Amino acid sequence: QVQLVESGGGLVQAGGSLRLSCAASRSIDSITVMDWFRQVLGKEREFVARITSGGSADYANSVKGRFTISRDSAKNTMYLQMSSLEPEDTAVYYCRALYRGIAIWGQGSQVTVSS
């Protein structure tokens, strides 16, 4: 089994940057897909970005050009570098890993962007 722990959230002013981390409890080399999602209270969880084991990345249109997803196998960690943050980016951010056909979620990390 794999456990995921997010960190790096917090409060930032509009236009600022934050980097989220998602640390896995085991090697991520065997995890083919890792994602970031976000959720605002009362709304559905939405896709933010995805990266494959081969390094291919995909982004939601709302974050394209502002967010960058990456993964570091040596540290068993996935990252989400967020720049030019907007108040609309305020949400709880979750990382997810597809491991042996099972979706595993982290506990979430709050990101708040003030105007």
N, C-alpha and C positions, 0 to 999 in steps of 0.2 A: 504494500500500500504506500501511497505518497501523501504527505501532508504539506500544505502550502501556508506560508506566513507572509502577509503583506506588511510593508512599513514605508514611511516617507510621506504620508499625508500630512495635512495641516492647513493653516490659514495663510493666504497669499493675496496680495492686491492684484487687481486686473492688470494684465500685461506682464505679470511675473511668471516665474517658472518653478516647477517642482519635479522631483524624480521619485517615482514609486518603485519599490522593489518587491519581488515575490520570490522568497527563498523556499526551495524544495528540500524535503527531508532525505532525498536520495538523488542519485544522478539523473539529470534531465536528458541525457543522451537517448534514453529509451522513450521519451515523451515526444510524440510526433508533432503535436499541436499544443501551443499554449496561447491563451487569450487574455485580454482585459475586457471587462464589462463595467458598466456603472449603472447606478440606480438612484433615482430621486424618490423620496418618500411619497407613496401614493401612485407611483408610476411603474411601468414595467422595466425590468432590467434590460439595458440596451448594449449592443456590441460596440466596442471602441476600437480594438486592434487585435491582430492575430499574427503569430509567427510560427513557422514550421521548423522542424529539426534541421532542414536544409538552409534556413535563413530567409526564406521568402516571407514577406510581410504584406499585410492587407489592413486597410484603415476604413473607418466610417468616414463618410464625406464631411461630417461636422468637425472632424479633428485633423483631416488630411492637411499636411503642410505645417502643422503646429506640434503634433505629437510624433514621437519616434519610439518604436518598440524594438527591443533587442534581448538577446539571451547570452549568458556567459556560462558555458558548460563547466569550466574550471571552478566556478563558484556555485554551481547548481542554482542559478538565479536568473530570473527574467526581470527586465526593467521597462518602465514607461517614462520616457522623458517628455514632460509637458511644458510647452512654451507658449507665450502670448495667451495666457489663460484669460478666460472670460467668465463673468458671473454665471453664465449658462453651463459652465463646466462643473459647477458645484454638484457634488454627488458622493455617494459611497462607491469606491472603486474596488472591484473584486478581480482577482486573477483566477484562472481556470486552467486545468491541465486535462487532456484526454489521455488517459493511461490505461492500456489494455481494454479499450472500449468503454471505460468508465470515466464520467466527468467528475473531477475533484475540484472543489472550490476552496479558496481561502476565506478568512473571516471578514475581510473588508477593511478598507482604510478611508476615512473621511477626508475629502478635499473640499475646502471652502474658499471661494474666490470672491473677494469684496470689491464693490464698484467704487 
